[in-house]
Amino acid sequence: MDRLPRVRHAGPMIDGGVTTHGSSDGASEGGAPGGGRSGGGASGGGAFADGTSPAAGTGLGRGLVGLLAVSTGMCVAAMYYAQPLLGEIRAALGLSTGTAGLVVSVTQAGYLVALCLLVPVGDLVARRRLIPALVAAQAVGLFVLATATSATQLLIAAVAVGALSVTAQIGVAFAATLAGDAERGKVVGTVMSGLLLGILLARTVAGYLADLGGWRTPFWVAGAAQLVLCAVLAARLPAEPRTAAPRLGYRALIASVVGLLRDEPVLRLRAAYGAASFGAFSALWTPLAFLLSAAPYHYSTGVIGLFGLLGLMGVLAASFVGRAADRGRAGAATVGTAALLLAAWLPLGLGGHSLAALIVGILALDLAAQGLHIANQSEIYRLNPAARSRLTSAYMATYFAGGLAGSIASGTAYSHGGWTAVSVTGAVFGLAAVALACWDALRRRSAAVAV
């Protein structure tokens, strides 16, 4: 890791950042250079307390990218530590199965609320100060979890930890702001790789630490690690590139998220893609444990947990698609991943009785879902540079809603029709992504003919 963050710049430094004069973002999918219609109005502006706001970045060193990747992974991992520990937590605190299960639900609820109400603050407060503060707060939440003696304390701490996990999304927006136009896709892909690894490894690490020292140990260790991370981030994060912009209060900031969805066709399209991809992803993983624990597999919980490692394919997709977006191939990557999102459900459908088909399907679906997610983020971060946290909020809230729909739909499908019904349900989400790709292609062709 570099000793100091290296931010290449074309203008004078301001507190570790650079002063720029406008955005150099090129034309976006919507056809409007530099972010379509978001340049003014409530949806376009955002300001720090000193009356300045983020603008387009001009590049950053590998050490800083690595630090942001690690920090996003650690922050989002906190959402998942409790999942493999629910049985031990239930027994230790004398909880009912339903109350113990609420730990996962309230963590996700906290995350969703924070996507809407906390992530946009990154456009109002300098992220180099906001991110370490949120990491420190999450450490406190993890310590409260580690010391929980009642259901009330446990659930309140779980809500806080889930809400503060959105620090990962603020970090992704921060990386996109610091990155130059020519490398933004690669940088976002690298940081997202760290986030995905955090999700994949969280359950495994938590289970291992719990075996060593009981269910409280993962939370103590994670809290301590977050404090160390906080100190490193506070010392190393540079100031963002900034330019003059209108000042927004918090209420106007939150309201402007809706304005961005209204005014930015690229954001609406990419949010719809995101909902379809995460819907398909959740449609697989929600009932998968039921399939693997029943005939013909009869796998143990430990073996079922190993299937999560197949998600490493998504890390490869993040890097590849990010680089493709930088080369101007985000459209091709979108079409390819949308098609794969649908095609993956053929082997997955056969996976009810074939382990080989199931593994192929899982690999294909994860590659498609994560690849499409990275393509989406690469495109929305080419829009208004001063609104990247609000763009993230709008996109991720829609993305998460799609995942929730996929989870509910697939769980219901499995209850009524088994794995075949789940496969049909998942394929519907894949078909929605393909339909969006076809519609967008026809729209573009019609626009080109009209010109």
Buried (B, 14 or more C-beta within 10 A) or exposed (E): EBEEBBBEBEEEEBEBBBBBEEBBBEEBBBEBBBBBBBBEEBBBBBBBEEEBBBBBBBBBBEBBBBBBBBBBBBBBBBBBBBBBBBEBBBEBBEBEEEBBEBBBBBBBBBBBBBBBBBBBBBBBBBBBBBBBBBBBBBBBBBBBBBEBEEBEBBBBBBBBBBBBBBBBBBBBBBBBBBBBBEBBBBBBBBBBBBBBBBBBBBBBBBBEBBEEEEBBBBBBBBBBBBBEBBEBBBEBBBBBBBBEBBBBEEEBBBBBBEBBBBBBBBBBBBBBBBBBBBBBBBBBBBBBBBBBBEEEBEBEEEEBBEBBEBBBBBBBBBBBBBBBBBEEBBBEBBBBBBBBBBBBBBBBBBBBEBEEBBBBBBBBBBBBBBBBBBBBBBBBBBBBBBBBBBBBBBBBBBBBBBBBBBBBBBBBBBEEEBBEBBBBBBBBBBBBBBBBBEEBEEEEEEEEEEE
